[in-house]
Amino acid sequence: MSSDDYDLDSGPDPAAIAASAPEDPDADRPVHAVGIGPGNLDFLTPRGEQAIREADVVVGFETVVGFVADRTDADLLTCGYRDELDTLETFAERVADGECGTAVLMGDPNHSGYQFVGKVQRAVDRPVRVVPGISSLQIAASRARTPMEDTTFVTLHKSGDLSADLDRLRSDVGERHLLVLPRPFDLMPEDIAAELVDAGGDPDLPALVYERLTHDDEERTATTLGDLAQDAGGDGRDDTRFSDLSVFVVRRE
């Protein structure tokens, strides 16, 4: 299937394919889907690095593959959103011919990568084994001191209908900590804050935005929900004060 023929909104959501059944622990020669961490390779796990190093062919988005290119002698297949399905088809052909394949994703696939995992799984038509990584969400929760058991986590960094995800945030604002992956650039922290204030969230709730976590140019903005909401609107890079590598945290009352 070419990328021109695929429309996420017409279904099925590839994340549903990835989550359709538990992994088979006895699967023979599975394809690995490795979370590489937040981009600082100090956070790449040894098991993830092993799966990358032992692969004959590695596939992933260009920026992700670039982080691990010097950790493997594998052939590297890189893609963007427009050509990802064509690239995965090439990857699947290599795997079908007996090569060892590994897909790489930012962070931890369990936090925001299931759509790509599902696309890999559908392409290769064979078992896919997820190798969890350290997500920027885990780093943000540590920085903000928001224990995961007391936190509502939502990723908006995906395609498709986000109404149910936004409803969870609206319902829990002020009652639980909120940990959100924004979607560049139409649902950035300012836009999410406006949604929450409109839903009755206290404008004085503490809000934190972490950018480029674990990198040398990491930044932290401490503000309030109301302050952020004032700058809502727009859907371009110039319409937000934050980068596309942001995590948004709202602490509960």
N, C-alpha and C positions, 0 to 999 in steps of 0.2 A: 504494500500500500504506500503510495507516495504521500508526501506532506500536503500536497494540494487536494487530496481526496479525504483528508481527515478533518473532522470538525468535532471538538470535544463536547460542544453543547448538544450534539445529536446522539452522543453516547456510543458505547458504554464508557464511563469514566475509567481510565486505566488504573486509577487508585483502587477501584473496586476489584479489578482483576488481581492486583497485588495482595489484597486483603481477603481474597475469596476462600482461602484454606490455609491451615498451618503448614509449615515446612515439613518435608519428609526428612527425618534425620539420617536415613539410610540411602538417600539419593546418590546416584553414581555420577561423578564428574559434574557437579552443578556449576552454573555460572555464578560468580560472586558479584554482589552489589555492595560496594564499599563506601561507607561514609568517611571522608578524609579529614573531618574536623573543620574548624572555622577558617582554615587557610594558613595558619601558622603551623608548620609541620611538627613543632614540638607536641602538638595535640593529635597527631596521626598515631593510631594504636599499632603495636607490633603485629597483631593479627591482620589488620588492614594492609599494612605495608607488605606483609608476606604474600597476600593474595594479589597485590599489584606486581610485586617482584616476580612471582612465579607465572604470571600470565604470558601467553603468546600474543594476545591482542587486548588492548584496553580501549574502552569507549566512554565518552562523556562530553559534556559541554566544554568548549575550548578553554574557558577560564579555569575550569576544575582540573582538566587534564594537565594544564600548564603547571599547576602546583606540584604534581607528582612525576613529571616527565623524566627527571633525573634519578628517580628511584626504581626504574625498570628499563630493561632492554626490549620490551614488547613493542610491537607496532602500535602506533597511537592513532585512533580514529576520533576526530573531533567534529563537533556539530554545533549549530545554533538551533533556534526554534524552527526555522524555516526548513532545515534539511535534516532534522533529527531522525525522522522515520526512515529516510533513505540511508542514512548512516547506520542506523540500527539493523537495517536489512543486510548491509554489507557485513556487519559484525556477526549477525546470525549465520550467514553463509560460511564465515570462517569457523565458527563454533561447530556447525554441522559437519564440516570437513575434518573435525577432530582436534582443533586447536583449543587451548585453554583460554577462556575469556573472562574478563573482569570489567564491570562497569563501575565508574566512580561518580560520586555525588558529593556536594558540599555537606558539611555537618554530619548529621545522623539521619539516614533515610527514614527512620521511624517518625521523625518530627515534621518533615515537610517534603520528603522525596518519593512518596508512594506513587505519584503519577508517573515519574520516570521509571521507577522499579516495575510498574505495571506494563509500561511500553517495552522495556527490556524483556520481561517475561513473555509477553505476547509475541515479540519478534523471534525469540530463540525457541519457543515452544518446547522448553525443557525446564527442569528445576532451577530456581534462582535462590541462592542463599544470601541473606542480608548479613553483612558484617557491620554492626553498629559503630558509630563514631562519636566524638565529642561535639555536641552541637553548640552553636552560638547561644542558643536558648539556655543551655545548662550554664554557660559562662555568665549570661545575663542574670539568671536566677541567683547565682552565687554573688555577683556584684551587688544586686539590689536586695539581697537577703529576703527573698520571697520563696519559702519552701514549696516544692512542687505539689505536695499534698494539700496545701492551702491556696493553690493557684489554679485559675482557669487558663489553659493554654489554647490559643487558636492560631493557625497559620492562614493568612490571607494571601500568601505568596503562591498562588496556584490559579489555574484557569477554571472557568465554569462559574456556576451560581454560588455566591457567598452569603446568601441571605440567612441560612441557618447558623453560619459561623458568627455573623454579626449579631444575631438574636441572642446567642450565648453570652457575648460580651455585654450587650445591653442588660440582660437579666442579672448578671453577676457583678456589675460595676458597683463598687462600694461595699459589697459583701465578701468578695474574695479578691486576692491579688489577680491582676490580669497580665498575661505575658503574650505578646502578639508579634508575629512576623508580618510587617506591612507588605503591601503589593506595590512595587514601583510602576507608575508614579500616580496612579489614580486613587490609591488607598494608603496614603502615607500617615505618619503619626498625627498630623494636624487634622486630617479628614476623619480618622478614627476617633479622635478626641471630640470632634463636633458631633459625631453619631452618639457618643456616650453622654455628652451634655444634653443633647436633645432627648435622650431616653431617661433623663432625670438624674444623671450622675452629678455629684457635687463638683462644681468648677474648681474648688480648692483642693481636690484630691491630688496628692503628690504624683507627678509623672516624671519618668526617666526615659531618655532615649540614648541607647548605646550604639555607636557606629564603629564599624571595622574592628570588632572585638578581637583581642589578642594580637593585633597587628601593631607595628610601631607607631602608627598615626591614629590609634584608638582615641575616640572622643566620647565624653559623657555630658549630656545636657540635663540638668535638673530644673524642672519647672512645675507647672500645674496643668490640670486638664483644661481649665478655662483659658489659660494663656495660649496653649496650643490651638484650641478650637478657633481662636480669632483669625488664624491664618489658613483655615481650611479652604479648599477649592482648587480647581485646576487639575490637570493630569499629565503635566510635563516636568522634566527635571528642574526647570527654573521656577516651578510653582511651590517648591518645598525647600526648607532650610536643611534638609537631611539627605544623606546619601542612600543609594539603593541597598547598602549593606547595614541596615538598621534593625534593631530590636526595640520594641516599645513596651514599657512596663508602667502599669498603674497600680500603686499600692492601695490596699483597702483602708477603710476608715478605722 
